[in-house]
Amino acid sequence: MTSKWPDLVNFNTAGLVSVIVQQHDSGEVLMLAWMNLDAVRETLATGRLCYFSRGRKTLWRKGEQSGQVQHLIELRIDCDGDALLALVDQTGVACHTGRRSCFFTSMTKDGSAQVGQALIDPGKLYG
Amino acid sequence: MTSKWPDLVNFNTAGLVSVIVQQHDSGEVLMLAWMNLDAVRETLATGRLCYFSRGRKTLWRKGEQSGQVQHLIELRIDCDGDALLALVDQTGVACHTGRRSCFFTSMTKDGSAQVGQALIDPGKLYG
């Protein structure tokens, strides 16, 4: 059970795999992002989370603008190889809104409600 | 901040949104799956997790064959509306291999290692 990791990942037709990002000690799910082969390779080599931005179509080194970097604790892959789980140590906040997690809105049958508070002014994150 | 939930979800061009599934009390990430509009609606209406199977192209009521159902505690959506986080109470195991979580393989620069043990014989799950 020591396959090389590139043999395990089933990238989709766009060459991407989805990545769940979880704070390693608290268990809080911070965000969902995407990686291509280069992003996985860079993340494992440097220990800093690097994604592929589908909007900008380029590698996105988390925190390069905002300083809110993520250090890799462990990278796991699921049973059919089409999703990764990154256990990280998040500096500051993961969300561009200044909240710790991107998942701050709760949905119900009849509406929705915000469950997370901003910890940092987003204007300060991106100057 | 009480938008109706269908206005919040940005389904992709295939009409799907990804769903991270997390055990509500332990914080363990169990699996990643997909929902279409009908699956979100059924999940919120019944309180039992219902997905869209991309392989079978049909609604997939988790546990309908295996008995390993998931009860919904809370459904959250992320800041840009293209990912959901389902906090659930998982009966038994989430993974078809008999493991609690689908994320039982750890990737490193040089290889990989299994970190989760099967709790149930998969042959017993699917008869």
HADDOCK unambig.tbl for C-alpha pairs under 7 A between the chains (distance, minus, plus):
assign (segid A and resid 1 and name CA) (segid B and resid 112 and name CA) 6.90 0.50 0.50
assign (segid A and resid 1 and name CA) (segid B and resid 113 and name CA) 6.00 0.50 0.50
assign (segid A and resid 1 and name CA) (segid B and resid 114 and name CA) 6.94 0.50 0.50
assign (segid A and resid 2 and name CA) (segid B and resid 111 and name CA) 5.26 0.50 0.50
assign (segid A and resid 2 and name CA) (segid B and resid 112 and name CA) 4.79 0.50 0.50
assign (segid A and resid 2 and name CA) (segid B and resid 113 and name CA) 5.76 0.50 0.50
assign (segid A and resid 3 and name CA) (segid B and resid 111 and name CA) 5.48 0.50 0.50
assign (segid A and resid 3 and name CA) (segid B and resid 112 and name CA) 5.69 0.50 0.50
assign (segid A and resid 4 and name CA) (segid B and resid 110 and name CA) 6.19 0.50 0.50
assign (segid A and resid 4 and name CA) (segid B and resid 111 and name CA) 4.23 0.50 0.50
assign (segid A and resid 4 and name CA) (segid B and resid 112 and name CA) 6.25 0.50 0.50
assign (segid A and resid 5 and name CA) (segid B and resid 107 and name CA) 5.84 0.50 0.50
assign (segid A and resid 5 and name CA) (segid B and resid 111 and name CA) 5.65 0.50 0.50
assign (segid A and resid 5 and name CA) (segid B and resid 112 and name CA) 6.17 0.50 0.50
assign (segid A and resid 27 and name CA) (segid B and resid 27 and name CA) 5.06 0.50 0.50
assign (segid A and resid 27 and name CA) (segid B and resid 28 and name CA) 6.96 0.50 0.50
assign (segid A and resid 28 and name CA) (segid B and resid 27 and name CA) 6.95 0.50 0.50
assign (segid A and resid 32 and name CA) (segid B and resid 83 and name CA) 6.88 0.50 0.50
assign (segid A and resid 44 and name CA) (segid B and resid 108 and name CA) 6.62 0.50 0.50
assign (segid A and resid 44 and name CA) (segid B and resid 109 and name CA) 5.66 0.50 0.50
assign (segid A and resid 45 and name CA) (segid B and resid 109 and name CA) 6.64 0.50 0.50
assign (segid A and resid 75 and name CA) (segid B and resid 106 and name CA) 5.82 0.50 0.50
assign (segid A and resid 75 and name CA) (segid B and resid 107 and name CA) 5.56 0.50 0.50
assign (segid A and resid 76 and name CA) (segid B and resid 103 and name CA) 5.88 0.50 0.50
assign (segid A and resid 76 and name CA) (segid B and resid 104 and name CA) 6.88 0.50 0.50
assign (segid A and resid 76 and name CA) (segid B and resid 105 and name CA) 5.39 0.50 0.50
assign (segid A and resid 76 and name CA) (segid B and resid 106 and name CA) 4.28 0.50 0.50
assign (segid A and resid 76 and name CA) (segid B and resid 107 and name CA) 5.63 0.50 0.50
assign (segid A and resid 77 and name CA) (segid B and resid 103 and name CA) 5.39 0.50 0.50
assign (segid A and resid 77 and name CA) (segid B and resid 105 and name CA) 5.49 0.50 0.50
assign (segid A and resid 77 and name CA) (segid B and resid 106 and name CA) 6.45 0.50 0.50
assign (segid A and resid 78 and name CA) (segid B and resid 102 and name CA) 4.90 0.50 0.50
assign (segid A and resid 78 and name CA) (segid B and resid 103 and name CA) 4.20 0.50 0.50
assign (segid A and resid 78 and name CA) (segid B and resid 104 and name CA) 6.52 0.50 0.50
assign (segid A and resid 78 and name CA) (segid B and resid 105 and name CA) 6.71 0.50 0.50
assign (segid A and resid 79 and name CA) (segid B and resid 102 and name CA) 5.26 0.50 0.50
assign (segid A and resid 79 and name CA) (segid B and resid 103 and name CA) 6.51 0.50 0.50
assign (segid A and resid 83 and name CA) (segid B and resid 32 and name CA) 6.85 0.50 0.50
assign (segid A and resid 85 and name CA) (segid B and resid 103 and name CA) 6.96 0.50 0.50
assign (segid A and resid 102 and name CA) (segid B and resid 78 and name CA) 4.89 0.50 0.50
assign (segid A and resid 102 and name CA) (segid B and resid 79 and name CA) 5.25 0.50 0.50
assign (segid A and resid 103 and name CA) (segid B and resid 76 and name CA) 5.88 0.50 0.50
assign (segid A and resid 103 and name CA) (segid B and resid 77 and name CA) 5.39 0.50 0.50
assign (segid A and resid 103 and name CA) (segid B and resid 78 and name CA) 4.20 0.50 0.50
assign (segid A and resid 103 and name CA) (segid B and resid 79 and name CA) 6.51 0.50 0.50
assign (segid A and resid 103 and name CA) (segid B and resid 85 and name CA) 6.97 0.50 0.50
assign (segid A and resid 104 and name CA) (segid B and resid 76 and name CA) 6.87 0.50 0.50
assign (segid A and resid 104 and name CA) (segid B and resid 78 and name CA) 6.51 0.50 0.50
assign (segid A and resid 105 and name CA) (segid B and resid 76 and name CA) 5.39 0.50 0.50
assign (segid A and resid 105 and name CA) (segid B and resid 77 and name CA) 5.50 0.50 0.50
assign (segid A and resid 105 and name CA) (segid B and resid 78 and name CA) 6.72 0.50 0.50
assign (segid A and resid 106 and name CA) (segid B and resid 75 and name CA) 5.84 0.50 0.50
assign (segid A and resid 106 and name CA) (segid B and resid 76 and name CA) 4.30 0.50 0.50
assign (segid A and resid 106 and name CA) (segid B and resid 77 and name CA) 6.46 0.50 0.50
assign (segid A and resid 107 and name CA) (segid B and resid 5 and name CA) 5.87 0.50 0.50
assign (segid A and resid 107 and name CA) (segid B and resid 75 and name CA) 5.56 0.50 0.50
assign (segid A and resid 107 and name CA) (segid B and resid 76 and name CA) 5.63 0.50 0.50
assign (segid A and resid 108 and name CA) (segid B and resid 44 and name CA) 6.61 0.50 0.50
assign (segid A and resid 109 and name CA) (segid B and resid 44 and name CA) 5.65 0.50 0.50
assign (segid A and resid 109 and name CA) (segid B and resid 45 and name CA) 6.63 0.50 0.50
assign (segid A and resid 110 and name CA) (segid B and resid 4 and name CA) 6.21 0.50 0.50
assign (segid A and resid 111 and name CA) (segid B and resid 2 and name CA) 5.24 0.50 0.50
assign (segid A and resid 111 and name CA) (segid B and resid 3 and name CA) 5.46 0.50 0.50
assign (segid A and resid 111 and name CA) (segid B and resid 4 and name CA) 4.22 0.50 0.50
assign (segid A and resid 111 and name CA) (segid B and resid 5 and name CA) 5.64 0.50 0.50
assign (segid A and resid 112 and name CA) (segid B and resid 1 and name CA) 6.86 0.50 0.50
assign (segid A and resid 112 and name CA) (segid B and resid 2 and name CA) 4.80 0.50 0.50
assign (segid A and resid 112 and name CA) (segid B and resid 3 and name CA) 5.68 0.50 0.50
assign (segid A and resid 112 and name CA) (segid B and resid 4 and name CA) 6.25 0.50 0.50
assign (segid A and resid 112 and name CA) (segid B and resid 5 and name CA) 6.17 0.50 0.50
assign (segid A and resid 113 and name CA) (segid B and resid 1 and name CA) 5.97 0.50 0.50
assign (segid A and resid 113 and name CA) (segid B and resid 2 and name CA) 5.78 0.50 0.50
assign (segid A and resid 114 and name CA) (segid B and resid 1 and name CA) 6.94 0.50 0.50
